[in-house]
């Protein structure tokens, strides 16, 4: 137990928290993407999927029990991910923005010799966080992004998720924001997935190309379908 | 060659600094970057001005003293060389060159372009060594090291501790340095006994010094004059995670003097 505490106290330990929670969240993203493909099978299948999530693990788990276990795990992962990122960012900025007595933040713009994705992690993370809040207010609670009367909540155990998705993505601004957020998430994942291997000490010169390819594959598997959902609604492939 | 230099001048760590512009009218393309600065300094001394202070020692790329941020890149535009081994032929006639010191809170400025890098010494002091009674000199091949491990250890040991990694890092993190030092001893049989303790101690010292945290960008490796790979950071992470879970506690943290 003291070992876990020693790890937690170090900067690398907080990076480990970021990597492990990141892996949990990537797992969620893959399942979430897969679930959404059910919209192509029509309202019945998609609405049954929404209802089925509540009875996940039935009959071993009661109604919504396993769903809540997963929600708590996800929330803990999001909190842990953001918390460790914030603590490490503060530590890094203290080290890097050595204003000293000069009041000059940096003398000169530093040259960049590496890729773009790594530099967007913090800004991209904020965009993704704001997106998650909007996403929940939008599809989960139906309080944002809809015209009056468009969103239909649960009606006696029947879910109208299909209606809500189609009507939600019919708003070009909503769809546009989803697509932009997915591009930000794509950059975050491309660097983040590879970084998780590096942080957990599973990387070396021999495997780094493989892990980059895995990162690109995971990003493509999550982002391409996610971008296609709003496009499918707006182009009429998925309709009421 | 005729060059214009934009040099950071700062009297000491407590005084405010500013860029000053100097003309360097007679620069030979065969000069090293430091020789060019020597010529500028000669001229400053003749004019009765304070010469530009910069760190240097061996001038053959192996001591790690020279530490110049040249046009926003640690050690300048050429990969895999230190500033002392950078030659003026890498620049063009009429160029304006901006020269700054390393930039990180744990590297306070002593004067102008010279920074205090004792933080690195304290990281080494906390665990970058092997403590074994050696007695008289052993036979050269008494402890056998497989060739590939010897090579990897040597690659990591090539680190000269100049601090370019910290200067280039957007997070001012010292993980490439600490990783190189941990990997260098960790690849050798003599380094195994203290491997866990070394990782814990050196990382604790690195954190205590106030260095930032790695976000796996790779600017450090791109500017490293010895081209140390990011692998050493992954290895350090592996060593640290293993050591922590074994319950090893930091022991050798050296007091950080107030700045």
Interface residues (C-beta under 8 A of the other chain):
Chain A: X2 X3 X4 X6 X7 X10 X11 X12 X13 X14 X15 X16 X88 X91 X92 X93 X94 X95 X96 X97 X98 X100 X101 X102 X103 X104 X106 X107 X108 X109 X110 X111 X112 X113 X114 X118 X119 X121 X191 X194 X195 X197 X198 X199 X200 X201 X202 X203 X204 X205 X208
Chain B: X8 X10 X13 X14 X15 X16 X17 X18 X19 X69 X71 X72 X73 X98 X100 X103 X104 X105 X106 X107 X108 X109 X168 X169 X170 X171 X172 X173 X200 X203 X204 X206 X207 X210 X211 X212 X213 X214 X215 X216 X217 X218 X219 X222 X223 X229 X230 X231 X233 X234 X235 X236 X237 X238 X239 X240 X241 X244 X245 X246 X247 X248 X249 X250
